[in-house]
């Protein structure tokens, strides 16, 4: 018996000058692929942008779309930033002073010409 659970498909992602290769069962979902991508890249699934995904038929790709429903004939490009890099960037930003406080007082003291 030929069962979809036994069939696998190789998915190749290009990210940050690297090739990531995943062997997936046809019944696995896009959400499961994104979890595997997270394990290797530390890019949260919600922050992952997968360019080049196409369905075999018309419709909308969602996280519940299975690998079997996708037309994965070419490489897919992954866009996203690892969570650690975002945290480092946020920590390195200088704190901006809150300019909203005291502006009303300054405006009242300003003479109009």
Phi and psi restraints in degrees (range 20) as a CNS / XPLOR table:
assign (resid 1 and name C) (resid 2 and name N)
       (resid 2 and name CA) (resid 2 and name C) 1.0 -99.7 20.0 2
assign (resid 2 and name N) (resid 2 and name CA)
       (resid 2 and name C) (resid 3 and name N) 1.0 111.9 20.0 2
assign (resid 2 and name C) (resid 3 and name N)
       (resid 3 and name CA) (resid 3 and name C) 1.0 -112.6 20.0 2
assign (resid 3 and name N) (resid 3 and name CA)
       (resid 3 and name C) (resid 4 and name N) 1.0 139.9 20.0 2
assign (resid 3 and name C) (resid 4 and name N)
       (resid 4 and name CA) (resid 4 and name C) 1.0 -61.3 20.0 2
assign (resid 4 and name N) (resid 4 and name CA)
       (resid 4 and name C) (resid 5 and name N) 1.0 -25.7 20.0 2
assign (resid 4 and name C) (resid 5 and name N)
       (resid 5 and name CA) (resid 5 and name C) 1.0 -67.0 20.0 2
assign (resid 5 and name N) (resid 5 and name CA)
       (resid 5 and name C) (resid 6 and name N) 1.0 -25.7 20.0 2
assign (resid 5 and name C) (resid 6 and name N)
       (resid 6 and name CA) (resid 6 and name C) 1.0 -85.6 20.0 2
assign (resid 6 and name N) (resid 6 and name CA)
       (resid 6 and name C) (resid 7 and name N) 1.0 -23.1 20.0 2
assign (resid 6 and name C) (resid 7 and name N)
       (resid 7 and name CA) (resid 7 and name C) 1.0 -79.1 20.0 2
assign (resid 7 and name N) (resid 7 and name CA)
       (resid 7 and name C) (resid 8 and name N) 1.0 141.5 20.0 2
assign (resid 7 and name C) (resid 8 and name N)
       (resid 8 and name CA) (resid 8 and name C) 1.0 -125.6 20.0 2
assign (resid 8 and name N) (resid 8 and name CA)
       (resid 8 and name C) (resid 9 and name N) 1.0 156.0 20.0 2
assign (resid 8 and name C) (resid 9 and name N)
       (resid 9 and name CA) (resid 9 and name C) 1.0 -131.9 20.0 2
assign (resid 9 and name N) (resid 9 and name CA)
       (resid 9 and name C) (resid 10 and name N) 1.0 135.6 20.0 2
assign (resid 9 and name C) (resid 10 and name N)
       (resid 10 and name CA) (resid 10 and name C) 1.0 -86.4 20.0 2
assign (resid 10 and name N) (resid 10 and name CA)
       (resid 10 and name C) (resid 11 and name N) 1.0 125.2 20.0 2
assign (resid 10 and name C) (resid 11 and name N)
       (resid 11 and name CA) (resid 11 and name C) 1.0 -111.5 20.0 2
assign (resid 11 and name N) (resid 11 and name CA)
       (resid 11 and name C) (resid 12 and name N) 1.0 125.1 20.0 2
assign (resid 11 and name C) (resid 12 and name N)
       (resid 12 and name CA) (resid 12 and name C) 1.0 -112.2 20.0 2
assign (resid 12 and name N) (resid 12 and name CA)
       (resid 12 and name C) (resid 13 and name N) 1.0 122.3 20.0 2
assign (resid 12 and name C) (resid 13 and name N)
       (resid 13 and name CA) (resid 13 and name C) 1.0 -111.8 20.0 2
assign (resid 13 and name N) (resid 13 and name CA)
       (resid 13 and name C) (resid 14 and name N) 1.0 139.3 20.0 2
assign (resid 13 and name C) (resid 14 and name N)
       (resid 14 and name CA) (resid 14 and name C) 1.0 -104.8 20.0 2
assign (resid 14 and name N) (resid 14 and name CA)
       (resid 14 and name C) (resid 15 and name N) 1.0 127.6 20.0 2
assign (resid 14 and name C) (resid 15 and name N)
       (resid 15 and name CA) (resid 15 and name C) 1.0 -151.1 20.0 2
assign (resid 15 and name N) (resid 15 and name CA)
       (resid 15 and name C) (resid 16 and name N) 1.0 127.2 20.0 2
assign (resid 15 and name C) (resid 16 and name N)
       (resid 16 and name CA) (resid 16 and name C) 1.0 52.9 20.0 2
assign (resid 16 and name N) (resid 16 and name CA)
       (resid 16 and name C) (resid 17 and name N) 1.0 46.1 20.0 2
assign (resid 16 and name C) (resid 17 and name N)
       (resid 17 and name CA) (resid 17 and name C) 1.0 63.9 20.0 2
assign (resid 17 and name N) (resid 17 and name CA)
       (resid 17 and name C) (resid 18 and name N) 1.0 19.6 20.0 2
assign (resid 17 and name C) (resid 18 and name N)
       (resid 18 and name CA) (resid 18 and name C) 1.0 -119.3 20.0 2
assign (resid 18 and name N) (resid 18 and name CA)
       (resid 18 and name C) (resid 19 and name N) 1.0 155.8 20.0 2
assign (resid 18 and name C) (resid 19 and name N)
       (resid 19 and name CA) (resid 19 and name C) 1.0 -110.8 20.0 2
assign (resid 19 and name N) (resid 19 and name CA)
       (resid 19 and name C) (resid 20 and name N) 1.0 123.0 20.0 2
assign (resid 19 and name C) (resid 20 and name N)
       (resid 20 and name CA) (resid 20 and name C) 1.0 -106.7 20.0 2
assign (resid 20 and name N) (resid 20 and name CA)
       (resid 20 and name C) (resid 21 and name N) 1.0 130.2 20.0 2
assign (resid 20 and name C) (resid 21 and name N)
       (resid 21 and name CA) (resid 21 and name C) 1.0 -117.5 20.0 2
assign (resid 21 and name N) (resid 21 and name CA)
       (resid 21 and name C) (resid 22 and name N) 1.0 130.1 20.0 2
assign (resid 21 and name C) (resid 22 and name N)
       (resid 22 and name CA) (resid 22 and name C) 1.0 -125.6 20.0 2
assign (resid 22 and name N) (resid 22 and name CA)
       (resid 22 and name C) (resid 23 and name N) 1.0 131.1 20.0 2
assign (resid 22 and name C) (resid 23 and name N)
       (resid 23 and name CA) (resid 23 and name C) 1.0 -99.3 20.0 2
assign (resid 23 and name N) (resid 23 and name CA)
       (resid 23 and name C) (resid 24 and name N) 1.0 110.7 20.0 2
assign (resid 23 and name C) (resid 24 and name N)
       (resid 24 and name CA) (resid 24 and name C) 1.0 -117.0 20.0 2
assign (resid 24 and name N) (resid 24 and name CA)
       (resid 24 and name C) (resid 25 and name N) 1.0 147.6 20.0 2
assign (resid 24 and name C) (resid 25 and name N)
       (resid 25 and name CA) (resid 25 and name C) 1.0 -77.0 20.0 2
assign (resid 25 and name N) (resid 25 and name CA)
       (resid 25 and name C) (resid 26 and name N) 1.0 148.6 20.0 2
assign (resid 25 and name C) (resid 26 and name N)
       (resid 26 and name CA) (resid 26 and name C) 1.0 -63.5 20.0 2
assign (resid 26 and name N) (resid 26 and name CA)
       (resid 26 and name C) (resid 27 and name N) 1.0 -21.0 20.0 2
assign (resid 26 and name C) (resid 27 and name N)
       (resid 27 and name CA) (resid 27 and name C) 1.0 -86.9 20.0 2
assign (resid 27 and name N) (resid 27 and name CA)
       (resid 27 and name C) (resid 28 and name N) 1.0 -8.6 20.0 2
assign (resid 27 and name C) (resid 28 and name N)
       (resid 28 and name CA) (resid 28 and name C) 1.0 -70.1 20.0 2
assign (resid 28 and name N) (resid 28 and name CA)
       (resid 28 and name C) (resid 29 and name N) 1.0 152.6 20.0 2
assign (resid 28 and name C) (resid 29 and name N)
       (resid 29 and name CA) (resid 29 and name C) 1.0 -99.6 20.0 2
assign (resid 29 and name N) (resid 29 and name CA)
       (resid 29 and name C) (resid 30 and name N) 1.0 168.1 20.0 2
assign (resid 29 and name C) (resid 30 and name N)
       (resid 30 and name CA) (resid 30 and name C) 1.0 -61.3 20.0 2
assign (resid 30 and name N) (resid 30 and name CA)
       (resid 30 and name C) (resid 31 and name N) 1.0 -35.4 20.0 2
assign (resid 30 and name C) (resid 31 and name N)
       (resid 31 and name CA) (resid 31 and name C) 1.0 -61.3 20.0 2
assign (resid 31 and name N) (resid 31 and name CA)
       (resid 31 and name C) (resid 32 and name N) 1.0 -41.2 20.0 2
assign (resid 31 and name C) (resid 32 and name N)
       (resid 32 and name CA) (resid 32 and name C) 1.0 -66.8 20.0 2
assign (resid 32 and name N) (resid 32 and name CA)
       (resid 32 and name C) (resid 33 and name N) 1.0 -38.8 20.0 2
assign (resid 32 and name C) (resid 33 and name N)
       (resid 33 and name CA) (resid 33 and name C) 1.0 -61.6 20.0 2
assign (resid 33 and name N) (resid 33 and name CA)
       (resid 33 and name C) (resid 34 and name N) 1.0 -44.2 20.0 2
assign (resid 33 and name C) (resid 34 and name N)
       (resid 34 and name CA) (resid 34 and name C) 1.0 -62.6 20.0 2
assign (resid 34 and name N) (resid 34 and name CA)
       (resid 34 and name C) (resid 35 and name N) 1.0 -34.6 20.0 2
assign (resid 34 and name C) (resid 35 and name N)
       (resid 35 and name CA) (resid 35 and name C) 1.0 -65.5 20.0 2
assign (resid 35 and name N) (resid 35 and name CA)
       (resid 35 and name C) (resid 36 and name N) 1.0 -40.6 20.0 2
assign (resid 35 and name C) (resid 36 and name N)
       (resid 36 and name CA) (resid 36 and name C) 1.0 -66.3 20.0 2
assign (resid 36 and name N) (resid 36 and name CA)
       (resid 36 and name C) (resid 37 and name N) 1.0 -38.6 20.0 2
assign (resid 36 and name C) (resid 37 and name N)
       (resid 37 and name CA) (resid 37 and name C) 1.0 -62.3 20.0 2
assign (resid 37 and name N) (resid 37 and name CA)
       (resid 37 and name C) (resid 38 and name N) 1.0 -42.1 20.0 2
assign (resid 37 and name C) (resid 38 and name N)
       (resid 38 and name CA) (resid 38 and name C) 1.0 -59.1 20.0 2
assign (resid 38 and name N) (resid 38 and name CA)
       (resid 38 and name C) (resid 39 and name N) 1.0 -41.6 20.0 2
assign (resid 38 and name C) (resid 39 and name N)
       (resid 39 and name CA) (resid 39 and name C) 1.0 -58.7 20.0 2
assign (resid 39 and name N) (resid 39 and name CA)
       (resid 39 and name C) (resid 40 and name N) 1.0 -34.7 20.0 2
assign (resid 39 and name C) (resid 40 and name N)
       (resid 40 and name CA) (resid 40 and name C) 1.0 -91.6 20.0 2
assign (resid 40 and name N) (resid 40 and name CA)
       (resid 40 and name C) (resid 41 and name N) 1.0 -28.6 20.0 2
assign (resid 40 and name C) (resid 41 and name N)
       (resid 41 and name CA) (resid 41 and name C) 1.0 -113.9 20.0 2
assign (resid 41 and name N) (resid 41 and name CA)
       (resid 41 and name C) (resid 42 and name N) 1.0 -17.7 20.0 2
assign (resid 41 and name C) (resid 42 and name N)
       (resid 42 and name CA) (resid 42 and name C) 1.0 63.9 20.0 2
assign (resid 42 and name N) (resid 42 and name CA)
       (resid 42 and name C) (resid 43 and name N) 1.0 24.4 20.0 2
assign (resid 42 and name C) (resid 43 and name N)
       (resid 43 and name CA) (resid 43 and name C) 1.0 -93.9 20.0 2
assign (resid 43 and name N) (resid 43 and name CA)
       (resid 43 and name C) (resid 44 and name N) 1.0 120.8 20.0 2
assign (resid 43 and name C) (resid 44 and name N)
       (resid 44 and name CA) (resid 44 and name C) 1.0 -58.3 20.0 2
assign (resid 44 and name N) (resid 44 and name CA)
       (resid 44 and name C) (resid 45 and name N) 1.0 142.3 20.0 2
assign (resid 44 and name C) (resid 45 and name N)
       (resid 45 and name CA) (resid 45 and name C) 1.0 -52.6 20.0 2
assign (resid 45 and name N) (resid 45 and name CA)
       (resid 45 and name C) (resid 46 and name N) 1.0 -37.2 20.0 2
assign (resid 45 and name C) (resid 46 and name N)
       (resid 46 and name CA) (resid 46 and name C) 1.0 -68.8 20.0 2
assign (resid 46 and name N) (resid 46 and name CA)
       (resid 46 and name C) (resid 47 and name N) 1.0 -21.0 20.0 2
assign (resid 46 and name C) (resid 47 and name N)
       (resid 47 and name CA) (resid 47 and name C) 1.0 -95.7 20.0 2
assign (resid 47 and name N) (resid 47 and name CA)
       (resid 47 and name C) (resid 48 and name N) 1.0 -4.9 20.0 2
assign (resid 47 and name C) (resid 48 and name N)
       (resid 48 and name CA) (resid 48 and name C) 1.0 -80.0 20.0 2
assign (resid 48 and name N) (resid 48 and name CA)
       (resid 48 and name C) (resid 49 and name N) 1.0 129.7 20.0 2
assign (resid 48 and name C) (resid 49 and name N)
       (resid 49 and name CA) (resid 49 and name C) 1.0 -115.3 20.0 2
assign (resid 49 and name N) (resid 49 and name CA)
       (resid 49 and name C) (resid 50 and name N) 1.0 115.8 20.0 2
assign (resid 49 and name C) (resid 50 and name N)
       (resid 50 and name CA) (resid 50 and name C) 1.0 -102.8 20.0 2
assign (resid 50 and name N) (resid 50 and name CA)
       (resid 50 and name C) (resid 51 and name N) 1.0 111.1 20.0 2
assign (resid 50 and name C) (resid 51 and name N)
       (resid 51 and name CA) (resid 51 and name C) 1.0 -95.1 20.0 2
assign (resid 51 and name N) (resid 51 and name CA)
       (resid 51 and name C) (resid 52 and name N) 1.0 133.8 20.0 2
assign (resid 51 and name C) (resid 52 and name N)
       (resid 52 and name CA) (resid 52 and name C) 1.0 102.1 20.0 2
assign (resid 52 and name N) (resid 52 and name CA)
       (resid 52 and name C) (resid 53 and name N) 1.0 4.5 20.0 2
assign (resid 52 and name C) (resid 53 and name N)
       (resid 53 and name CA) (resid 53 and name C) 1.0 -76.3 20.0 2
assign (resid 53 and name N) (resid 53 and name CA)
       (resid 53 and name C) (resid 54 and name N) 1.0 134.0 20.0 2
assign (resid 53 and name C) (resid 54 and name N)
       (resid 54 and name CA) (resid 54 and name C) 1.0 -138.9 20.0 2
assign (resid 54 and name N) (resid 54 and name CA)
       (resid 54 and name C) (resid 55 and name N) 1.0 145.5 20.0 2
assign (resid 54 and name C) (resid 55 and name N)
       (resid 55 and name CA) (resid 55 and name C) 1.0 -84.2 20.0 2
assign (resid 55 and name N) (resid 55 and name CA)
       (resid 55 and name C) (resid 56 and name N) 1.0 152.5 20.0 2
assign (resid 55 and name C) (resid 56 and name N)
       (resid 56 and name CA) (resid 56 and name C) 1.0 -69.2 20.0 2
assign (resid 56 and name N) (resid 56 and name CA)
       (resid 56 and name C) (resid 57 and name N) 1.0 -30.7 20.0 2
assign (resid 56 and name C) (resid 57 and name N)
       (resid 57 and name CA) (resid 57 and name C) 1.0 -121.3 20.0 2
assign (resid 57 and name N) (resid 57 and name CA)
       (resid 57 and name C) (resid 58 and name N) 1.0 175.7 20.0 2
assign (resid 57 and name C) (resid 58 and name N)
       (resid 58 and name CA) (resid 58 and name C) 1.0 -72.8 20.0 2
assign (resid 58 and name N) (resid 58 and name CA)
       (resid 58 and name C) (resid 59 and name N) 1.0 154.0 20.0 2
assign (resid 58 and name C) (resid 59 and name N)
       (resid 59 and name CA) (resid 59 and name C) 1.0 146.8 20.0 2
assign (resid 59 and name N) (resid 59 and name CA)
       (resid 59 and name C) (resid 60 and name N) 1.0 -169.9 20.0 2
assign (resid 59 and name C) (resid 60 and name N)
       (resid 60 and name CA) (resid 60 and name C) 1.0 -114.8 20.0 2
assign (resid 60 and name N) (resid 60 and name CA)
       (resid 60 and name C) (resid 61 and name N) 1.0 135.4 20.0 2
assign (resid 60 and name C) (resid 61 and name N)
       (resid 61 and name CA) (resid 61 and name C) 1.0 -81.6 20.0 2
assign (resid 61 and name N) (resid 61 and name CA)
       (resid 61 and name C) (resid 62 and name N) 1.0 127.7 20.0 2
assign (resid 61 and name C) (resid 62 and name N)
       (resid 62 and name CA) (resid 62 and name C) 1.0 -127.2 20.0 2
assign (resid 62 and name N) (resid 62 and name CA)
       (resid 62 and name C) (resid 63 and name N) 1.0 176.3 20.0 2
assign (resid 62 and name C) (resid 63 and name N)
       (resid 63 and name CA) (resid 63 and name C) 1.0 -66.4 20.0 2
assign (resid 63 and name N) (resid 63 and name CA)
       (resid 63 and name C) (resid 64 and name N) 1.0 -17.4 20.0 2
assign (resid 63 and name C) (resid 64 and name N)
       (resid 64 and name CA) (resid 64 and name C) 1.0 -93.1 20.0 2
assign (resid 64 and name N) (resid 64 and name CA)
       (resid 64 and name C) (resid 65 and name N) 1.0 -1.2 20.0 2
assign (resid 64 and name C) (resid 65 and name N)
       (resid 65 and name CA) (resid 65 and name C) 1.0 -63.5 20.0 2
assign (resid 65 and name N) (resid 65 and name CA)
       (resid 65 and name C) (resid 66 and name N) 1.0 132.9 20.0 2
assign (resid 65 and name C) (resid 66 and name N)
       (resid 66 and name CA) (resid 66 and name C) 1.0 -86.2 20.0 2
assign (resid 66 and name N) (resid 66 and name CA)
       (resid 66 and name C) (resid 67 and name N) 1.0 160.9 20.0 2
assign (resid 66 and name C) (resid 67 and name N)
       (resid 67 and name CA) (resid 67 and name C) 1.0 -60.9 20.0 2
assign (resid 67 and name N) (resid 67 and name CA)
       (resid 67 and name C) (resid 68 and name N) 1.0 -35.2 20.0 2
assign (resid 67 and name C) (resid 68 and name N)
       (resid 68 and name CA) (resid 68 and name C) 1.0 -63.9 20.0 2
assign (resid 68 and name N) (resid 68 and name CA)
       (resid 68 and name C) (resid 69 and name N) 1.0 -28.6 20.0 2
assign (resid 68 and name C) (resid 69 and name N)
       (resid 69 and name CA) (resid 69 and name C) 1.0 -80.3 20.0 2
assign (resid 69 and name N) (resid 69 and name CA)
       (resid 69 and name C) (resid 70 and name N) 1.0 -13.7 20.0 2
assign (resid 69 and name C) (resid 70 and name N)
       (resid 70 and name CA) (resid 70 and name C) 1.0 -92.2 20.0 2
assign (resid 70 and name N) (resid 70 and name CA)
       (resid 70 and name C) (resid 71 and name N) 1.0 147.7 20.0 2
assign (resid 70 and name C) (resid 71 and name N)
       (resid 71 and name CA) (resid 71 and name C) 1.0 -95.0 20.0 2
assign (resid 71 and name N) (resid 71 and name CA)
       (resid 71 and name C) (resid 72 and name N) 1.0 95.2 20.0 2
assign (resid 71 and name C) (resid 72 and name N)
       (resid 72 and name CA) (resid 72 and name C) 1.0 -105.1 20.0 2
assign (resid 72 and name N) (resid 72 and name CA)
       (resid 72 and name C) (resid 73 and name N) 1.0 51.6 20.0 2
assign (resid 72 and name C) (resid 73 and name N)
       (resid 73 and name CA) (resid 73 and name C) 1.0 -81.3 20.0 2
assign (resid 73 and name N) (resid 73 and name CA)
       (resid 73 and name C) (resid 74 and name N) 1.0 -20.4 20.0 2
assign (resid 73 and name C) (resid 74 and name N)
       (resid 74 and name CA) (resid 74 and name C) 1.0 -123.8 20.0 2
assign (resid 74 and name N) (resid 74 and name CA)
       (resid 74 and name C) (resid 75 and name N) 1.0 175.8 20.0 2
assign (resid 74 and name C) (resid 75 and name N)
       (resid 75 and name CA) (resid 75 and name C) 1.0 -72.0 20.0 2
assign (resid 75 and name N) (resid 75 and name CA)
       (resid 75 and name C) (resid 76 and name N) 1.0 150.4 20.0 2
assign (resid 75 and name C) (resid 76 and name N)
       (resid 76 and name CA) (resid 76 and name C) 1.0 -110.4 20.0 2
assign (resid 76 and name N) (resid 76 and name CA)
       (resid 76 and name C) (resid 77 and name N) 1.0 139.8 20.0 2
assign (resid 76 and name C) (resid 77 and name N)
       (resid 77 and name CA) (resid 77 and name C) 1.0 -98.9 20.0 2
assign (resid 77 and name N) (resid 77 and name CA)
       (resid 77 and name C) (resid 78 and name N) 1.0 130.8 20.0 2
assign (resid 77 and name C) (resid 78 and name N)
       (resid 78 and name CA) (resid 78 and name C) 1.0 -101.6 20.0 2
assign (resid 78 and name N) (resid 78 and name CA)
       (resid 78 and name C) (resid 79 and name N) 1.0 128.8 20.0 2
assign (resid 78 and name C) (resid 79 and name N)
       (resid 79 and name CA) (resid 79 and name C) 1.0 -118.9 20.0 2
assign (resid 79 and name N) (resid 79 and name CA)
       (resid 79 and name C) (resid 80 and name N) 1.0 134.0 20.0 2
assign (resid 79 and name C) (resid 80 and name N)
       (resid 80 and name CA) (resid 80 and name C) 1.0 164.5 20.0 2
assign (resid 80 and name N) (resid 80 and name CA)
       (resid 80 and name C) (resid 81 and name N) 1.0 162.4 20.0 2
assign (resid 80 and name C) (resid 81 and name N)
       (resid 81 and name CA) (resid 81 and name C) 1.0 -118.2 20.0 2
assign (resid 81 and name N) (resid 81 and name CA)
       (resid 81 and name C) (resid 82 and name N) 1.0 132.4 20.0 2
assign (resid 81 and name C) (resid 82 and name N)
       (resid 82 and name CA) (resid 82 and name C) 1.0 -59.1 20.0 2
assign (resid 82 and name N) (resid 82 and name CA)
       (resid 82 and name C) (resid 83 and name N) 1.0 147.0 20.0 2
assign (resid 82 and name C) (resid 83 and name N)
       (resid 83 and name CA) (resid 83 and name C) 1.0 -58.8 20.0 2
assign (resid 83 and name N) (resid 83 and name CA)
       (resid 83 and name C) (resid 84 and name N) 1.0 -37.0 20.0 2
assign (resid 83 and name C) (resid 84 and name N)
       (resid 84 and name CA) (resid 84 and name C) 1.0 -61.3 20.0 2
assign (resid 84 and name N) (resid 84 and name CA)
       (resid 84 and name C) (resid 85 and name N) 1.0 -39.6 20.0 2
assign (resid 84 and name C) (resid 85 and name N)
       (resid 85 and name CA) (resid 85 and name C) 1.0 -66.2 20.0 2
assign (resid 85 and name N) (resid 85 and name CA)
       (resid 85 and name C) (resid 86 and name N) 1.0 -37.7 20.0 2
assign (resid 85 and name C) (resid 86 and name N)
       (resid 86 and name CA) (resid 86 and name C) 1.0 -67.0 20.0 2
assign (resid 86 and name N) (resid 86 and name CA)
       (resid 86 and name C) (resid 87 and name N) 1.0 -42.6 20.0 2
assign (resid 86 and name C) (resid 87 and name N)
       (resid 87 and name CA) (resid 87 and name C) 1.0 -62.8 20.0 2
assign (resid 87 and name N) (resid 87 and name CA)
       (resid 87 and name C) (resid 88 and name N) 1.0 -45.0 20.0 2
assign (resid 87 and name C) (resid 88 and name N)
       (resid 88 and name CA) (resid 88 and name C) 1.0 -60.7 20.0 2
assign (resid 88 and name N) (resid 88 and name CA)
       (resid 88 and name C) (resid 89 and name N) 1.0 -42.2 20.0 2
assign (resid 88 and name C) (resid 89 and name N)
       (resid 89 and name CA) (resid 89 and name C) 1.0 -64.1 20.0 2
assign (resid 89 and name N) (resid 89 and name CA)
       (resid 89 and name C) (resid 90 and name N) 1.0 -42.9 20.0 2
assign (resid 89 and name C) (resid 90 and name N)
       (resid 90 and name CA) (resid 90 and name C) 1.0 -64.9 20.0 2
assign (resid 90 and name N) (resid 90 and name CA)
       (resid 90 and name C) (resid 91 and name N) 1.0 -36.8 20.0 2
assign (resid 90 and name C) (resid 91 and name N)
       (resid 91 and name CA) (resid 91 and name C) 1.0 -71.6 20.0 2
assign (resid 91 and name N) (resid 91 and name CA)
       (resid 91 and name C) (resid 92 and name N) 1.0 -27.9 20.0 2
assign (resid 91 and name C) (resid 92 and name N)
       (resid 92 and name CA) (resid 92 and name C) 1.0 -85.3 20.0 2
assign (resid 92 and name N) (resid 92 and name CA)
       (resid 92 and name C) (resid 93 and name N) 1.0 -10.1 20.0 2
assign (resid 92 and name C) (resid 93 and name N)
       (resid 93 and name CA) (resid 93 and name C) 1.0 -71.6 20.0 2
assign (resid 93 and name N) (resid 93 and name CA)
       (resid 93 and name C) (resid 94 and name N) 1.0 136.0 20.0 2
assign (resid 93 and name C) (resid 94 and name N)
       (resid 94 and name CA) (resid 94 and name C) 1.0 -69.8 20.0 2
assign (resid 94 and name N) (resid 94 and name CA)
       (resid 94 and name C) (resid 95 and name N) 1.0 146.6 20.0 2
assign (resid 94 and name C) (resid 95 and name N)
       (resid 95 and name CA) (resid 95 and name C) 1.0 -75.4 20.0 2
assign (resid 95 and name N) (resid 95 and name CA)
       (resid 95 and name C) (resid 96 and name N) 1.0 126.4 20.0 2
assign (resid 95 and name C) (resid 96 and name N)
       (resid 96 and name CA) (resid 96 and name C) 1.0 -86.3 20.0 2
assign (resid 96 and name N) (resid 96 and name CA)
       (resid 96 and name C) (resid 97 and name N) 1.0 132.3 20.0 2
assign (resid 96 and name C) (resid 97 and name N)
       (resid 97 and name CA) (resid 97 and name C) 1.0 -68.2 20.0 2
assign (resid 97 and name N) (resid 97 and name CA)
       (resid 97 and name C) (resid 98 and name N) 1.0 149.9 20.0 2
assign (resid 97 and name C) (resid 98 and name N)
       (resid 98 and name CA) (resid 98 and name C) 1.0 -81.0 20.0 2
assign (resid 98 and name N) (resid 98 and name CA)
       (resid 98 and name C) (resid 99 and name N) 1.0 106.4 20.0 2
assign (resid 98 and name C) (resid 99 and name N)
       (resid 99 and name CA) (resid 99 and name C) 1.0 -85.5 20.0 2
assign (resid 99 and name N) (resid 99 and name CA)
       (resid 99 and name C) (resid 100 and name N) 1.0 -5.8 20.0 2
assign (resid 99 and name C) (resid 100 and name N)
       (resid 100 and name CA) (resid 100 and name C) 1.0 -73.0 20.0 2
assign (resid 100 and name N) (resid 100 and name CA)
       (resid 100 and name C) (resid 101 and name N) 1.0 -29.1 20.0 2
assign (resid 100 and name C) (resid 101 and name N)
       (resid 101 and name CA) (resid 101 and name C) 1.0 -74.8 20.0 2
assign (resid 101 and name N) (resid 101 and name CA)
       (resid 101 and name C) (resid 102 and name N) 1.0 134.9 20.0 2
assign (resid 101 and name C) (resid 102 and name N)
       (resid 102 and name CA) (resid 102 and name C) 1.0 85.1 20.0 2
assign (resid 102 and name N) (resid 102 and name CA)
       (resid 102 and name C) (resid 103 and name N) 1.0 -8.5 20.0 2
assign (resid 102 and name C) (resid 103 and name N)
       (resid 103 and name CA) (resid 103 and name C) 1.0 -69.3 20.0 2
assign (resid 103 and name N) (resid 103 and name CA)
       (resid 103 and name C) (resid 104 and name N) 1.0 -35.1 20.0 2
assign (resid 103 and name C) (resid 104 and name N)
       (resid 104 and name CA) (resid 104 and name C) 1.0 -63.3 20.0 2
assign (resid 104 and name N) (resid 104 and name CA)
       (resid 104 and name C) (resid 105 and name N) 1.0 -41.9 20.0 2
assign (resid 104 and name C) (resid 105 and name N)
       (resid 105 and name CA) (resid 105 and name C) 1.0 -62.8 20.0 2
assign (resid 105 and name N) (resid 105 and name CA)
       (resid 105 and name C) (resid 106 and name N) 1.0 -43.5 20.0 2
assign (resid 105 and name C) (resid 106 and name N)
       (resid 106 and name CA) (resid 106 and name C) 1.0 -63.3 20.0 2
assign (resid 106 and name N) (resid 106 and name CA)
       (resid 106 and name C) (resid 107 and name N) 1.0 -39.5 20.0 2
assign (resid 106 and name C) (resid 107 and name N)
       (resid 107 and name CA) (resid 107 and name C) 1.0 -67.0 20.0 2
assign (resid 107 and name N) (resid 107 and name CA)
       (resid 107 and name C) (resid 108 and name N) 1.0 -34.9 20.0 2
assign (resid 107 and name C) (resid 108 and name N)
       (resid 108 and name CA) (resid 108 and name C) 1.0 -70.4 20.0 2
assign (resid 108 and name N) (resid 108 and name CA)
       (resid 108 and name C) (resid 109 and name N) 1.0 -32.6 20.0 2
assign (resid 108 and name C) (resid 109 and name N)
       (resid 109 and name CA) (resid 109 and name C) 1.0 -82.2 20.0 2
assign (resid 109 and name N) (resid 109 and name CA)
       (resid 109 and name C) (resid 110 and name N) 1.0 -11.9 20.0 2
assign (resid 109 and name C) (resid 110 and name N)
       (resid 110 and name CA) (resid 110 and name C) 1.0 -80.2 20.0 2
assign (resid 110 and name N) (resid 110 and name CA)
       (resid 110 and name C) (resid 111 and name N) 1.0 119.6 20.0 2
assign (resid 110 and name C) (resid 111 and name N)
       (resid 111 and name CA) (resid 111 and name C) 1.0 -74.6 20.0 2
assign (resid 111 and name N) (resid 111 and name CA)
       (resid 111 and name C) (resid 112 and name N) 1.0 143.9 20.0 2
assign (resid 111 and name C) (resid 112 and name N)
       (resid 112 and name CA) (resid 112 and name C) 1.0 -92.4 20.0 2
assign (resid 112 and name N) (resid 112 and name CA)
       (resid 112 and name C) (resid 113 and name N) 1.0 136.6 20.0 2
